[in-house]
Every structure is written in structure tokens, then in C-alpha cells.
Amino acid sequence: MGGLTRARPAPTRYHPPPMNILGIETSCDETGVAVYSTERGLIADALHSQVDLHAVYGGVVPEIASRDHVRMLLPLIRQVLGEAGIEKPDAIAYTAGPGLVGALMVGGGMANGLGLAWACPVIPVHHMEGHLLAPMLEDDPPEFPFLALLVSGGHTMLIAVHSLGDYRLLGTTLDDAVGEAFDKTAKLLGLGYPGGPALAALAEQGDDKAFAFPRPMLHKPGFDFSFSGLKTAVMLEVRKAEAAGKLRRDDVAASFQRAAVDTLVARAIKAAEAYRLERIVVAGGVGANKLLRKDIAEHFDGSVFYPRMEFCTDNGAMIAIAGALRLAEASPADEIRVRPRWPIASLDVPRPAQ
């Protein structure tokens, strides 16, 4: 007699348990801490700015930055864990570079020390990858592939992003980063530190056609940037106007900002069209500039994505989500690994989770 054949149950798909990732950012002059849940998204974040400490010096003093990270980091970690309602995270992501070596060591040391104490793995994160992934924190995140325009005080880069870790650097600045050009122009106009936001605010009152400042590299082949010539042109006009007693700082600010934004927008759209990328991500501190956001959205035929304003500057949330996306690379805490110089193009595609 033949027996009954029982149907085999369908294999169940493995769903990894929810994970809470603590993100730590200490690359320069802001101490950022956040908790990101792979199930619920961002559940807590806190940021401490050192602007007041460095303003008297007109720029970031590395030793002061490192000492203030030491002072603020642990209280901020306690704060976000309390807000998230957890005793300890499942993993810790920290900024391993690029950045100020002393500041990076503070975050790396804290991450590895807590990793040992809590018996949880740590994930070294590339600072610029954090900025690049910051729009993933939003309700409508961009899909791969896209073009990333990363603009800050230390970087101006165009990157073709095909997937997580699959990055091709298309262009970068040959001299000053655009944020640095903003800060130096602001200093020339007698504005406070940090100069970029102060210059952008002053520009709203001025005439952006008052001065015909150059748009550097606009008609050159490739996708690189240069802002030293623009900065020099502004300096010469300011000196001439001061000598004549006719300096209109708001007009200079508006004209400079217009020239810088025109350059960024034109080069970004040119790169997106050349590589047939239908999405542009604008990230980094200068990504908060209102004129840049408005112009690139108006002139680009595809979709444009930004992180919310508070996640344009350095923050722990972008490090936490970058860590969440690279959980497969988490390893036991053993040594402090930081890289003050770390090309983003050297990153690898994450290995599949086991």
C-alpha cells in the first residue's frame, strides 16, 4: 500500500532581528551622537557645536576641538540612550576619517572602549559616506544610482553612486573647497565665524548682479572645481571699493554667492547628464545653502534630494545610518582605527551578511 505524501512546508525567510546602532561623530568641531533602529529609523540624536569656542580664533583649533569632544561625548551618549529607552546598543558606528586626528581618536577610543564594556561590535565609518547617505534618513530617500554633490568646508566633490560602497569620483576641487571659499570671503567682509551662514544671510539683502565675478572652470572639460580665482576676484573688488569708500558688503556677498552656486549647479548637472543619472543628492554643510537648493531643483530635469537642514552639517545620525547599512562589516572592538586622510573612492561594497 502506498503511503500519503505530505507537502513540505514552504521555507521561511530569515528576518534579522531589529538592531540599534549608536552613531558617534567627532571628526572636527561638532560632537554628534545618535541612535538608529533598523526597524524604526532614527530614534534619538543630539549635537553639540563648538562654534563659540573657536570663534575667538577665527577657525578650528585642533587641540581645543579634541578636548571638548572628551568633555561632551559621554554625556551626549547617556542622553541619547536615555531618549531611545535602551541601556546599550547592538553595535557602535564611529567616524574613523577623514578629519582631525586628535578629534577622530576621541570618538574611536570611546567607541572601542564602550564596545569592549558592552560586548558589542564596532563599525568604522567614512565621514563623507555619512554625508552621502544622510538623505536616507528622510521619508522619501533616494534610490541608487545617483550623483552626489558633496559640498562642505573641506570638500567639494561630484561622485557617481551606483550602490552602497560603489563610488566613482568624477570631480573635486583643485584648490579651496567651496565652504572654505565662503568662509574666507566672509572674513574678508568682516563677518563672524563660521562665515558661510553669515555670508548667505547677508547675501539675501544684496544685488547678486552688482559684480560680475568669474564662474571658475565653467567651460572647461571634466567636472573639477576651482574657487581660488573667484576668491581673488572678490578680494580685488573689496579693496577697490574700500579705497573709494563705496563698499557694499551685501552686494559683494550676493554676487559671490551667485557665482559660487552657478558653478556648483552647472558642473553637477553636466556630470549627471553625462553619466545619465536621474537623481542628484546634495549633502554636506554647504548643502544647507538656500540658493543652491533652489537653483539645482529649478534647473535639473530629474529628482533632487537633500538631508534636512540639521543633518547637512556634521552629525551623529548620518554615522548611525551608515553603520546600519554596513552592519555586515561590524567586528569586535580591539583597536582604535582612524584615518585622517581617507579617499572615499577607496571604499568597498559591503560583503553580504552571513
C-alpha positions as CSV (number, residue, x, y, z in Angstrom):
1,M,0.0,0.0,0.0
2,G,1.3,3.4,-0.8
3,G,1.5,6.0,1.9
4,L,0.3,9.5,1.8
5,T,2.8,12.1,0.6
6,R,2.9,15.2,2.8
7,A,3.6,18.5,1.3
8,R,6.8,20.1,2.5
9,P,6.3,23.4,4.4
10,A,7.4,26.4,2.5
11,P,10.8,27.6,3.7
12,T,10.6,30.6,6.0
13,R,12.5,33.6,5.0
14,Y,15.0,34.7,7.7
15,H,14.4,38.2,9.0
16,P,17.2,39.5,11.1
17,P,16.2,40.9,14.5
18,P,15.9,44.7,14.9
19,M,19.2,46.3,15.7
20,N,20.0,49.6,17.5
21,I,23.1,51.3,16.2
22,L,24.9,54.1,18.2
23,G,26.5,56.6,15.9
24,I,29.4,58.8,17.1
25,E,30.7,61.8,15.1
26,T,33.9,63.7,16.2
27,S,35.8,64.5,13.0
28,C,36.1,68.2,13.6
29,D,34.3,70.8,15.7
30,E,30.9,69.2,16.4
31,T,30.1,66.3,18.7
32,G,27.3,64.3,17.3
33,V,25.6,61.2,18.8
34,A,22.5,59.3,17.6
35,V,20.7,56.0,17.9
36,Y,19.3,54.5,14.7
37,S,17.0,51.5,14.7
38,T,16.9,49.1,11.7
39,E,13.2,48.7,12.4
40,R,12.0,52.2,13.5
41,G,14.6,54.5,11.9
42,L,16.2,57.4,13.8
43,I,15.0,57.3,17.4
44,A,17.4,59.8,19.2
45,D,20.1,62.3,18.3
46,A,22.0,65.1,19.9
47,L,24.5,67.6,18.7
48,H,27.0,69.9,20.5
49,S,28.6,72.6,18.4
50,Q,32.0,74.1,19.3
51,V,31.4,77.3,17.3
52,D,31.7,79.6,20.4
53,L,35.0,78.0,21.4
54,H,36.6,78.5,18.1
55,A,35.1,81.9,17.1
56,V,37.6,83.9,19.0
57,Y,40.4,82.3,16.9
58,G,38.6,82.7,13.6
59,G,38.8,79.0,12.8
60,V,39.0,75.5,14.3
61,V,41.9,74.9,16.8
62,P,42.5,71.1,16.8
63,E,43.6,70.8,20.4
64,I,40.6,72.7,21.7
65,A,38.3,70.5,19.5
66,S,39.7,67.3,20.9
67,R,39.4,68.4,24.5
68,D,35.8,69.5,24.0
69,H,34.9,66.1,22.4
70,V,36.3,64.4,25.5
71,R,34.2,66.7,27.7
72,M,30.9,66.3,25.8
73,L,30.9,62.8,24.3
74,L,29.9,60.6,27.2
75,P,27.1,62.9,28.5
76,L,25.7,63.0,25.0
77,I,25.8,59.2,24.7
78,R,24.0,58.9,28.1
79,Q,21.4,61.4,26.8
80,V,20.6,59.7,23.5
81,L,20.5,56.2,25.1
82,G,18.0,57.6,27.6
83,E,15.9,59.2,24.9
84,A,15.9,55.9,22.9
85,G,14.9,54.0,26.0
86,I,17.8,51.4,25.8
87,E,20.6,50.5,28.1
88,K,23.1,49.7,25.4
89,P,23.2,49.5,21.6
90,D,23.7,46.3,19.5
91,A,26.6,48.0,17.6
92,I,28.5,51.2,17.6
93,A,29.4,53.2,14.5
94,Y,32.0,55.9,14.7
95,T,33.7,58.3,12.3
96,A,37.1,56.9,11.5
97,G,38.1,59.5,9.0
98,P,38.8,61.8,7.3
99,G,39.2,64.5,9.9
100,L,41.4,65.9,12.6
101,V,43.4,63.1,14.0
102,G,43.0,64.0,17.7
103,A,39.3,64.5,17.3
104,L,38.9,61.2,15.5
105,M,40.9,59.4,18.2
106,V,38.4,60.7,20.9
107,G,35.5,59.1,19.0
108,G,37.4,56.0,18.1
109,G,38.6,55.5,21.6
110,M,35.1,55.9,23.1
111,A,33.5,53.6,20.5
112,N,36.1,50.8,21.1
113,G,36.1,51.2,24.9
114,L,32.3,51.0,25.1
115,G,32.4,48.1,22.6
116,L,34.6,46.2,25.0
117,A,32.5,47.1,28.0
118,W,29.2,46.3,26.3
119,A,30.5,43.3,24.3
120,C,29.1,44.8,21.1
121,P,30.8,45.2,17.7
122,V,32.1,48.5,16.3
123,I,31.9,49.8,12.7
124,P,34.4,52.4,11.4
125,V,32.6,54.8,9.1
126,H,33.9,57.2,6.4
127,H,32.8,60.7,7.2
128,M,31.9,61.6,3.7
129,E,30.0,58.4,3.2
130,G,27.9,59.5,6.2
131,H,27.1,62.8,4.4
132,L,26.4,61.0,1.2
133,L,23.9,58.7,3.0
134,A,22.3,61.4,5.2
135,P,19.2,61.7,2.8
136,M,18.5,58.1,3.6
137,L,17.2,59.3,7.0
138,E,14.2,61.0,5.2
139,D,10.8,59.6,4.5
140,D,11.5,59.7,0.7
141,P,15.1,58.5,0.4
142,P,16.8,58.4,-3.0
143,E,17.3,55.1,-4.8
144,F,20.6,54.0,-6.3
145,P,22.1,55.1,-8.6
146,F,22.5,58.8,-8.2
147,L,25.0,61.7,-8.4
148,A,26.2,63.1,-5.1
149,L,27.3,66.7,-4.8
150,L,29.2,66.8,-1.5
151,V,30.0,70.3,-0.5
152,S,31.5,71.5,2.8
153,G,34.3,73.5,4.3
154,G,36.8,70.8,3.5
155,H,35.4,69.0,0.4
156,T,33.8,69.8,-3.0
157,M,33.2,66.5,-4.8
158,L,31.0,65.0,-7.5
159,I,30.5,61.3,-7.0
160,A,28.7,58.8,-9.2
161,V,27.0,56.5,-6.6
162,H,26.0,53.1,-8.2
163,S,25.3,51.3,-4.9
164,L,26.5,51.4,-1.3
165,G,30.3,51.4,-1.5
166,D,30.4,51.5,-5.3
167,Y,31.6,55.1,-5.8
168,R,33.3,56.8,-8.7
169,L,34.9,60.2,-8.0
170,L,34.1,62.4,-11.1
171,G,35.4,65.7,-9.9
172,T,36.9,67.6,-7.0
173,T,38.3,71.0,-6.2
174,L,41.7,71.8,-7.4
175,D,42.3,74.3,-4.5
176,D,39.8,75.7,-2.0
177,A,36.7,73.8,-1.1
178,V,33.5,75.8,-1.7
179,G,32.8,76.1,2.0
180,E,36.3,77.4,2.6
181,A,35.8,80.0,-0.1
182,F,32.6,81.1,1.6
183,D,34.4,81.4,5.0
184,K,37.3,83.3,3.5
185,T,35.1,85.7,1.7
186,A,33.1,86.2,4.9
187,K,36.3,87.0,6.8
188,L,37.2,89.5,4.0
189,L,33.9,91.2,4.6
190,G,34.4,91.3,8.4
191,L,31.7,88.7,9.2
192,G,31.9,86.4,12.1
193,Y,32.8,82.7,12.4
194,P,31.5,80.5,10.9
195,G,31.4,82.7,7.9
196,G,29.4,80.7,5.4
197,P,26.0,81.1,7.1
198,A,26.6,84.7,7.9
199,L,27.6,85.5,4.3
200,A,24.5,83.7,3.0
201,A,22.3,85.7,5.3
202,L,23.9,89.0,4.2
203,A,23.5,88.0,0.6
204,E,19.8,88.0,0.9
205,Q,19.9,91.8,1.2
206,G,22.2,92.4,-1.7
207,D,22.1,92.6,-5.5
208,D,23.7,89.4,-7.0
209,K,24.3,91.2,-10.3
210,A,26.3,94.1,-8.7
211,F,29.7,92.4,-9.5
212,A,30.5,90.2,-12.5
213,F,32.6,87.7,-10.6
214,P,34.0,84.7,-12.6
215,R,32.5,81.3,-12.7
216,P,35.7,79.2,-12.5
217,M,36.1,76.1,-14.7
218,L,32.6,76.5,-16.0
219,H,33.5,75.9,-19.6
220,K,36.5,73.6,-19.0
221,P,36.2,69.9,-19.8
222,G,35.7,67.4,-17.0
223,F,34.0,68.0,-13.7
224,D,36.6,69.5,-11.4
225,F,36.1,72.8,-9.5
226,S,38.4,75.7,-8.6
227,F,37.5,78.6,-6.3
228,S,40.8,80.4,-5.7
229,G,40.3,82.7,-8.7
230,L,36.8,83.7,-7.5
231,K,38.1,84.4,-4.1
232,T,40.9,86.6,-5.6
233,A,38.4,88.5,-7.7
234,V,36.3,89.2,-4.7
235,M,39.4,90.4,-2.7
236,L,40.4,92.8,-5.5
237,E,36.9,94.3,-5.8
238,V,36.6,94.7,-2.0
239,R,39.9,96.6,-1.9
240,K,38.9,98.8,-4.8
241,A,35.6,99.6,-3.2
242,E,37.1,100.3,0.2
243,A,39.7,102.7,-1.3
244,A,36.8,104.6,-3.0
245,G,34.7,104.5,0.2
246,K,31.9,102.7,-1.6
247,L,31.9,99.2,-0.2
248,R,28.5,97.5,-0.2
249,R,29.1,94.3,1.6
250,D,25.7,92.9,0.9
251,D,26.2,93.3,-2.9
252,V,29.6,91.6,-2.7
253,A,28.2,88.7,-0.7
254,A,25.2,88.3,-3.0
255,S,27.4,88.4,-6.2
256,F,29.9,86.0,-4.7
257,Q,27.3,83.5,-3.6
258,R,25.6,83.7,-7.0
259,A,28.9,82.9,-8.8
260,A,29.7,80.0,-6.5
261,V,26.2,78.5,-6.7
262,D,26.2,78.9,-10.5
263,T,29.4,76.9,-10.7
264,L,28.2,74.1,-8.4
265,V,24.9,73.8,-10.2
266,A,26.3,73.8,-13.7
267,R,29.0,71.3,-13.0
268,A,26.6,68.9,-11.1
269,I,24.0,69.0,-13.9
270,K,26.7,68.5,-16.5
271,A,28.0,65.4,-14.7
272,A,24.5,64.0,-14.1
273,E,23.7,64.3,-17.8
274,A,27.0,62.9,-18.9
275,Y,26.5,59.7,-16.8
276,R,22.7,59.5,-17.4
277,L,21.9,59.8,-13.7
278,E,18.3,60.9,-13.0
279,R,18.8,61.7,-9.3
280,I,21.1,64.2,-7.6
281,V,21.9,64.2,-3.8
282,V,23.2,67.5,-2.4
283,A,24.9,66.9,1.0
284,G,27.4,68.5,3.3
285,G,27.4,71.8,5.2
286,V,27.0,74.0,2.1
287,G,24.1,71.7,1.1
288,A,22.1,73.9,3.6
289,N,22.5,76.9,1.3
290,K,19.0,78.0,0.3
291,L,20.1,79.4,-3.1
292,L,21.9,76.2,-4.0
293,R,18.9,74.1,-3.1
294,K,16.5,76.3,-5.1
295,D,18.7,76.6,-8.2
296,I,19.6,73.0,-8.6
297,A,16.0,71.9,-8.2
298,E,14.9,74.5,-10.8
299,H,17.5,73.7,-13.4
300,F,17.8,69.9,-13.2
301,D,15.2,67.8,-15.0
302,G,15.5,64.8,-12.7
303,S,14.9,64.5,-8.9
304,V,17.0,66.3,-6.3
305,F,17.3,65.0,-2.7
306,Y,18.7,66.7,0.4
307,P,19.0,65.8,4.1
308,R,17.0,68.1,6.4
309,M,18.9,71.2,7.4
310,E,20.1,69.9,10.8
311,F,21.7,66.9,9.1
312,C,23.7,68.9,6.5
313,T,26.4,69.8,9.0
314,D,28.3,67.0,10.8
315,N,26.0,64.9,13.0
316,G,25.7,61.5,14.6
317,A,22.6,60.4,12.7
318,M,24.4,60.1,9.4
319,I,27.1,58.0,11.0
320,A,24.5,55.8,12.7
321,I,22.6,55.1,9.4
322,A,25.9,54.5,7.6
323,G,26.8,52.0,10.3
324,A,23.4,50.3,10.0
325,L,23.9,49.9,6.2
326,R,27.4,48.4,6.9
327,L,26.4,46.1,9.8
328,A,27.9,43.1,8.0
329,E,31.3,44.8,8.5
330,A,30.9,45.1,12.3
331,S,33.8,43.5,14.2
332,P,34.7,43.1,17.9
333,A,36.3,46.1,19.5
334,D,40.0,45.6,19.6
335,E,41.9,48.7,18.5
336,I,41.3,52.3,17.6
337,R,41.4,52.7,13.8
338,V,41.3,56.2,12.4
339,R,42.4,57.6,9.0
340,P,42.8,61.4,8.9
341,R,43.2,61.0,5.1
342,W,40.9,58.5,3.6
343,P,39.8,58.7,-0.1
344,I,36.1,57.9,-0.5
345,A,36.8,56.1,-3.8
346,S,38.8,53.5,-1.8
347,L,35.7,52.2,0.0
348,D,34.4,48.7,-0.9
349,V,30.9,47.4,-1.5
350,P,29.8,45.7,1.8
351,R,30.1,41.9,1.9
352,P,26.8,40.0,2.1
353,A,25.6,39.3,5.6
354,Q,26.3,35.7,6.8
